[in-house]
Amino acid sequence: MGSKILIIGACGQIGSELTFKLRSIYGNDNVIASDISYNNPDIVNTGLFEIVDAQDYASIKVCVEKYNIDTVYLMAAILSATGEKYPMKAWDLNMTSLFHVLNLARAKFIKKVFWPSSIAVFGPTTPTKYTPQYTVMEPSTVYGITKQVGERWCEYYHNKYGVDVRSLRYPGIISWKTLPGGGTTDYAVEIYHEAIKNKFYECFLKEDTELPMMFMDDAIKATVDIMSAKPEHIKIRSSYNLAAISFTPKEVVASIKNHMPEFEVEYNPDYRQEIANSWPKSINDSYARQDWKWKHTFTLEDITKEMLLQLSKKYKGEFK
């Protein structure tokens, strides 16, 4: 019998694209998308979909038993910038949902769990260049705190109860298919939309703010790769560092100007600048590359070409 997969938070930025990818691999009948509302018609109307409240143990358990689920991808979360506005809400959602899924795995209702972590686990005391897998982690955001604590619980449940939980520390993720979800790296998505729509962007980070980034296709590939790897190849059960490229807003602007010389940017840093300042500039992901053969594909130029091409179709722009 094939794998039966439940994606919790399937309507979000990563969850939606992950849903389509997993459906293409395992078939529509074997991938159940779920979220707290029907707010993404593309997900709701193209395969099996259930309303599931990630903060309600019974809600998740009912769905798991209904479809005989063996693998859960827990993608529901409140991200960094939004989490600073609603700290208790972020703590409650991010932590409660993880405990529910880990406890379902501990009780043998499910066999395998994917839970996303983030570069937000690092903080201002972390070495910022080529940040190692094992290093100082003193996160300064609620989101980062929930991810750091979550990593510890994932490792604990694996060591104590044998739960097969796998995790990645995602960098900033760039996609043309879905809008950003309230993160500090959102500028790297917004800037392409505004380039096509208005040929102007007001950036909320300083021009020289370097952050680790990744195209969505690479992030989805990494997620599928780590989950399909043999258990003995997964040697880190907290969360793996994951990297592709690092760049600054200034470098993105230059990349866009290669195709749209008329594009203009104004820099007006806001509260997100302080969050970005506490994060690494680049990531050492040698363990992921060694243990389960992770490899990224997209460069900044690749990303810019794809973003401008696809968004120009979306907005019926002039880019060729």
Helices and strands as residue ranges (DSSP letters): E 5-8, H 13-26, G 28-30, E 31-35, H 41-44, E 49-51, H 57-67, E 71-74, H 80-85, H 87-106, E 112-114, E 117-118, G 119-121, H 142-161, E 164-166, E 168-170, E 172-174, G 184-186, H 187-198, E 200-203, E 211-215, H 216-228, G 231-233, E 240-241, E 245-247, H 249-257, E 264-267, H 271-277, H 286-291, H 300-315
